[in-house]
């Protein structure tokens, strides 16, 4: 299973989420063109949603 964002009380950073997404696609397959399992696809969607939330938060804070 690929690494997931930290489970402590702080929200993961965009960099941590990006690293988890990259690891999900590359870990154990060697190439991102190889498809994801259903469980990996669900984790990918969860990570993308978390990344979007962090990015929206970054935009609001910078405004």
N, C-alpha and C positions, 0 to 999 in steps of 0.2 A: 504494500500500500504506500502511496506517495506521502511525503511529509505534508502535514496540515498546519495551518496557522497556529500559533501558540494558544493554549487554552487558559492563560491567566486572565486577569480582569481587564487588561488593556486591549484595545482593538489592534489587530495586526496592521502594519504599515502597508502601503502600496507595494513597496519593494518585497516585503515578506510574502504578500499574496502573489505577486508576479513570479517569485521564486517557486512557490508551491505549484502554480499553474505550469511552469516550465518543467518541473520535476514530474508532474502527472503525465505530461505528453512524452517525455523522454525516458523516464525511469523504466528500465527493464525491456524496452522495445528498441532502443537505439536509433529510432527514426520517428519523427512526429507524423508521418504519413500512415503509420499502422493505426488502425482504429482503436477506440476506447471501448471497454466493457460497459455494460449498463451502469454498474456501480461507479466506475471512473467518470462516466459521462455526467452522472448526478453530482459527483464531487466537483467536477469542472464547472458545472452550472452554479453550484453554491459558491465556489471561489470567485467566479465572474461577478456574481451579485454582490459579494462582499467588496470586491475591488471597485465596482461602480459606486457603492455607498461611500467608500473611503475617498474616492475621487470627487464625488459631489461635496463631501465635507471639506476637502481641501479647497475647492473652488469657493465655497461659502466663506471659509475663514480668510481667504486671500482678498475677498471683495471689500 
